[in-house]
Amino acid sequence: MTDLSQIVKAYDVRGVVPTQWDETLAELFGAAFAEITGADAIVTGHDMRPSSPGLSGAFARGAAARGVDVTEIGLCSTDELYFASGALGLPGAMFTASHNPAQYNGIKMCRAGAAPVGQDSGLADIRALVERWSDEGAPEPAAEPGTVTQRDVLGDYAAHLRGLVDLSGIRPLKVVVDAGNGMGGHTVPTVFEGLPLELDALYFELDGSFPNHEANPLDPKNIVDLQVRVRETGADLGLAFDGDADRCFVVDENGNPVSPSAITALVAARELAKHPGGTVIHNLITSWSVPEVVKENGGAPVRTRVGHSFIKEEMAKTGAIFGGEHSAHYYFRDFWNADTGMLAAMHVLAALGGQPGPLSQLVAQYDRYAASGEINSTVDDQTGRLAAIKTAYENRAGVTLDELDGLTVTADDWWFNVRASNTEPLLRLNVEARDTATADRVRDEALAIIRG
């Protein structure tokens, strides 16, 4: 029997092309997506990887064979696909492997209005259908096949974002953008066109072989070129997008990275100014500064597990205006609760350009604690190591434990979280404290237990 467990992940489909999946499977995924969503019409888009047009086209053929009309928006960022899903009211499929190397590709799927499709919201059912049809053959085509038409939504996407954050009145800013040869090179010129921004474009050529560096700004080595260019040119800030441009990372005028928690706090303050008393979602490994800033600005912080399906679920449940994660995913109620790095970047530009000081000074008020960053440890027994940490800390005075996601240990002046990876034999440690010395001490103590 066909086994898709290697490529169907918690939130998407992702694997090596053509060894793990190919256009034949993509066609079955299209048919299954049509079946499970029950839609009359869907929208598709794809990134710049060499395999993306073929896979996306095969998916469209599979859906059309089931009688579903397909609107292809072609080359786009993932958040542009979410825009199309929201604006057109259609389920959507985006062909991308985000920041993965060139030989990978994948599908991020959503229901109408950019509502997430994950294991518990349709993805497991889609997988089961594809596996069955792989073994038994696809069902007979619909009596009347659907149509496949092309539509360009880039201008509409840009206009929607610019309607949410007004940059027309900011002071002129010099901004370096590293698109990493990914889809930021497609979206940034249109979104920024005509604004008081001097754009210095790094690696805007769409190239799915990623000739300059991986399109994964979470890895420090991939933002070195951006940092150097910002310092060399005296730019006001730098922005780095991942391969499908749904995440955005920021460096200040000195080339120093600005933590995604500080960006979350900054954007939360701005959104709360527009929507007083609103709810803001943050995952449990964002900084203490995030709920503090939310409360200081009259909002209600809500803490969730790590992962976009949990954030989006909580946003829908609470009517939250905004949500942020440590991984630089930013979610907006005004963007169908979907994540868009571009809109977060525009908030940073608006905040910086609306006052005279440098970015480092602006974000200092949101960056209040010392943090370790995420530290991965390979372990043989994830459950056993987590139990050992729990035993070591559960009876300490002044320490509380919770197991919302992995294990979080909290004291007056520090906290840490340890979570197991879903896909690898790893434990992930995040530590934060009121000063660097305490953060280092807590980090070393936790790692000694984790690594045995």
Residue pairs with C-beta under 8 A, 6 or more apart in sequence:
1 131
1 135
2 130
2 131
2 134
2 135
3 131
4 21
4 127
4 130
4 131
6 15
6 20
7 13
7 14
7 15
7 20
7 21
7 106
8 123
8 124
8 126
8 127
9 423
10 118
10 119
10 307
10 309
10 422
11 108
11 116
11 118
11 119
11 123
11 307
11 308
11 309
12 106
12 107
12 108
12 109
12 123
13 21
13 29
13 106
13 107
13 109
13 123
14 97
14 100
14 104
14 105
14 106
14 107
15 21
15 104
15 105
15 106
16 103
16 104
17 51
17 55
17 103
17 104
17 105
18 51
21 105
22 55
23 54
23 55
23 57
23 58
24 58
25 130
25 134
26 54
26 55
26 56
26 58
26 59
26 62
26 107
27 58
27 59
27 61
27 62
27 65
27 138
28 62
28 129
28 130
28 133
28 134
28 138
29 59
29 62
29 93
29 107
29 126
29 130
30 58
30 59
30 60
30 61
30 62
30 63
30 64
30 65
30 66
30 93
31 62
31 63
31 65
31 66
31 129
31 133
31 138
31 139
32 62
32 125
32 126
32 127
32 129
32 130
32 133
33 42
33 59
33 62
33 63
33 91
33 93
33 109
33 126
34 42
34 62
34 63
34 66
34 67
34 68
35 66
35 129
36 122
36 125
36 126
36 129
37 91
37 111
37 112
37 122
39 68
39 90
39 91
39 112
40 68
40 69
41 68
41 69
41 70
41 71
41 90
41 146
42 63
42 68
42 69
42 70
42 71
42 90
42 91
42 92
42 93
43 70
43 71
43 72
43 73
43 81
43 84
43 85
43 88
43 90
43 91
43 92
43 93
44 56
44 59
44 60
44 70
44 71
44 72
44 73
44 81
44 92
44 93
44 94
44 95
45 56
45 72
45 73
45 74
45 75
45 76
45 80
45 81
45 84
45 92
45 93
45 94
45 95
46 52
46 53
46 55
46 56
46 74
46 75
46 76
46 94
46 95
46 96
47 75
47 76
47 77
47 78
47 94
47 95
47 96
47 97
47 182
47 183
47 208
47 243
47 244
48 75
48 181
48 182
48 183
48 186
48 206
48 207
48 208
49 95
49 96
49 97
49 102
49 104
49 105
49 208
50 102
50 208
50 209
51 105
51 208
52 95
52 96
52 105
52 208
55 95
55 105
55 107
56 72
56 93
56 95
57 72
59 93
59 95
59 107
60 70
60 72
60 148
61 148
62 138
63 70
63 146
64 70
64 145
64 146
64 147
64 148
65 138
65 141
65 142
65 145
65 146
66 141
66 142
66 146
67 142
67 143
67 144
67 145
67 146
68 146
69 146
69 147
69 148
69 149
70 146
70 147
70 148
70 149
71 84
71 88
71 90
71 149
71 150
71 151
72 148
72 149
72 150
72 151
73 80
73 81
73 84
73 150
73 151
73 152
73 153
74 150
74 152
75 183
75 186
75 206
76 84
76 94
76 153
76 154
76 157
76 183
76 186
76 187
77 183
77 184
77 186
77 187
77 241
77 244
77 245
77 246
77 342
78 94
78 96
78 98
78 108
78 183
78 244
78 245
78 246
79 157
79 245
79 246
79 335
79 338
79 339
79 340
79 341
79 342
79 343
80 153
80 154
80 157
80 183
80 187
81 92
81 93
81 94
81 108
81 110
82 92
82 94
82 110
82 114
82 335
82 336
82 338
82 339
82 340
83 114
83 153
83 156
83 157
83 160
83 335
84 90
84 92
84 153
84 157
85 91
85 92
85 110
85 111
85 112
85 113
85 114
85 336
86 113
86 114
86 335
86 336
86 338
87 153
87 156
87 160
89 112
89 113
90 112
91 109
91 110
91 111
91 112
92 109
92 110
92 114
93 107
93 108
93 109
93 110
94 107
94 108
94 109
94 244
95 105
95 106
95 107
96 105
96 106
96 108
96 183
96 243
96 244
97 104
97 105
97 106
97 243
98 106
98 242
98 243
98 244
98 246
99 214
99 215
99 216
99 217
99 218
99 242
99 243
99 244
100 106
100 243
101 210
101 214
102 208
102 209
102 210
108 244
109 117
109 122
109 123
109 126
110 116
110 117
110 338
111 117
111 121
111 122
113 336
114 335
114 336
114 337
114 338
115 121
115 312
115 316
115 336
115 337
116 308
116 309
116 312
116 313
117 123
117 126
118 309
120 309
121 309
133 139
154 186
154 187
154 190
155 190
157 187
157 190
157 191
158 187
158 190
158 191
158 193
161 191
161 340
161 342
161 343
161 346
162 191
162 346
164 332
164 334
164 335
164 343
164 346
165 343
165 346
165 347
165 349
165 350
166 350
167 195
167 196
167 197
167 346
167 349
167 350
167 353
168 195
168 196
169 354
170 195
170 196
170 349
170 350
170 352
170 353
170 354
171 196
171 353
171 354
171 356
172 196
172 197
172 198
172 353
173 196
173 197
173 198
173 236
173 237
173 349
173 352
173 353
174 197
174 198
174 200
174 233
174 234
174 235
174 236
175 197
175 198
175 199
175 200
175 235
175 236
175 237
175 238
175 239
175 349
176 200
176 202
176 226
176 229
176 230
176 233
176 235
176 237
176 238
176 239
177 184
177 188
177 199
177 200
177 201
177 202
177 204
177 238
177 239
177 240
177 241
178 184
178 202
178 203
178 217
178 223
178 225
178 226
178 229
178 238
178 239
178 240
178 241
179 185
179 188
179 201
179 202
179 203
179 204
179 215
179 241
179 245
180 203
180 210
180 212
180 213
180 214
180 215
180 216
180 217
180 222
180 240
180 241
180 242
180 243
181 203
181 204
181 205
181 206
181 207
181 208
181 209
181 210
181 211
181 212
181 215
182 206
182 210
182 215
182 241
182 242
182 243
182 244
182 245
183 206
183 241
183 243
183 244
183 245
184 204
184 241
184 245
185 201
185 203
185 204
185 205
185 206
186 206
186 245
187 245
187 342
188 199
188 201
188 204
188 241
188 342
189 199
189 201
189 204
191 342
191 346
192 199
196 353
197 349
200 229
200 233
200 235
202 225
202 226
202 229
203 212
203 213
203 225
210 243
212 225
213 221
213 222
213 224
213 225
214 222
215 222
215 241
215 242
215 243
216 222
216 242
216 243
217 223
217 240
217 241
217 242
217 247
217 249
217 328
218 242
218 247
218 249
218 327
218 328
220 257
222 240
223 238
223 240
223 249
223 251
223 257
226 238
226 239
226 240
226 251
226 255
227 238
227 251
227 255
227 256
227 257
228 255
229 235
229 238
230 237
230 238
230 251
230 253
230 254
230 255
231 254
231 255
234 253
235 253
236 253
236 352
236 358
236 359
237 250
237 251
237 252
237 253
237 348
237 349
237 352
237 359
238 250
238 251
238 255
239 248
239 249
239 250
239 251
239 345
239 348
240 248
240 249
240 250
240 251
241 247
241 248
241 249
241 341
242 341
245 341
245 342
246 329
246 339
246 340
246 341
247 327
247 328
247 329
247 339
247 341
248 328
248 330
248 341
248 342
248 344
248 345
249 257
249 260
249 328
250 257
250 258
250 263
250 345
250 348
250 359
251 257
251 258
252 258
252 358
252 359
252 360
252 363
253 358
253 359
253 360
254 360
256 360
258 359
258 363
258 367
259 287
259 367
259 371
260 286
260 324
260 325
260 326
260 327
260 328
261 286
261 287
261 289
261 290
261 324
261 326
261 366
261 367
261 371
262 287
262 289
262 363
262 366
262 367
263 324
263 328
263 330
263 344
263 348
263 363
263 366
264 282
264 286
264 290
264 324
264 325
264 330
265 287
265 289
265 290
265 292
265 293
265 294
265 366
266 347
266 348
266 351
266 362
266 363
266 366
267 322
267 324
267 330
267 344
267 347
267 348
268 280
268 290
268 293
268 294
268 297
268 299
268 322
268 324
269 293
269 297
269 366
270 347
270 350
270 351
271 278
271 280
271 321
271 322
271 332
272 278
272 280
272 294
272 297
272 298
272 299
272 321
273 297
274 321
275 321
276 298
277 298
277 299
277 300
278 299
278 300
278 320
278 321
278 322
279 299
279 300
279 301
279 302
279 318
279 319
279 320
279 321
280 290
280 294
280 299
280 300
280 301
280 302
280 320
280 321
280 322
280 323
280 324
281 301
281 302
281 304
281 311
281 314
281 315
281 318
281 320
281 322
281 323
281 324
281 331
282 290
282 291
282 294
282 301
282 302
282 303
282 304
282 323
282 324
282 325
283 303
283 304
283 305
283 306
283 307
283 310
283 311
283 324
283 325
283 326
283 405
284 303
284 304
284 305
284 306
284 404
284 405
284 408
284 417
285 306
285 326
285 374
285 417
285 419
285 430
286 324
286 325
286 326
287 367
287 368
287 369
287 371
287 432
288 368
288 369
288 415
288 432
289 366
289 367
289 368
289 369
290 301
290 324
291 301
291 303
292 368
293 366
294 300
294 301
295 301
299 321
302 314
302 318
302 320
303 404
304 310
304 311
304 314
304 323
304 404
305 404
305 405
306 325
306 326
306 405
306 419
308 325
308 329
308 331
308 339
311 323
311 325
311 329
311 331
312 323
312 331
312 337
312 338
314 320
314 323
315 323
315 331
315 333
315 337
316 337
319 333
320 333
320 337
321 332
321 333
321 334
322 330
322 331
322 332
322 333
323 330
323 331
323 337
324 330
324 331
326 374
326 430
328 341
328 344
329 339
329 341
330 339
330 340
330 341
330 343
330 344
331 337
331 338
331 339
331 340
332 338
332 340
332 343
335 343
348 359
351 362
352 359
352 362
355 362
369 432
369 433
369 434
369 439
370 432
370 433
370 434
370 435
370 436
370 438
370 439
371 430
371 431
371 432
371 439
372 416
372 429
372 430
372 431
372 432
372 439
372 443
373 430
374 428
374 429
374 430
375 428
375 429
375 430
375 431
375 443
375 447
376 421
376 426
376 427
376 428
376 429
377 426
377 427
377 429
377 447
377 450
377 451
378 424
378 425
378 426
379 385
379 425
379 426
379 427
379 450
379 451
379 452
380 425
382 420
382 421
382 425
382 426
382 427
383 420
385 418
385 427
385 449
385 450
385 452
386 406
386 407
386 418
386 420
386 427
388 449
388 452
389 407
389 409
389 418
389 446
389 449
389 450
390 401
390 407
392 449
393 399
393 401
393 409
394 401
396 411
398 411
398 412
399 409
399 410
399 411
400 409
400 410
400 411
401 407
401 408
401 409
401 410
402 408
402 410
405 417
405 419
406 417
406 418
406 419
406 420
406 428
407 417
407 418
407 419
408 415
408 416
408 417
409 415
409 416
409 417
409 446
413 433
413 434
413 435
413 438
414 431
414 432
414 433
414 434
414 438
414 439
414 442
415 431
415 432
415 433
416 429
416 430
416 431
416 432
416 442
416 443
416 446
417 429
417 430
418 427
418 428
418 429
418 446
418 450
419 427
419 428
420 426
420 427
420 428
421 427
421 428
427 450
429 443
429 446
429 447
429 450
431 439
431 442
431 443
431 446
432 439
433 439
433 442
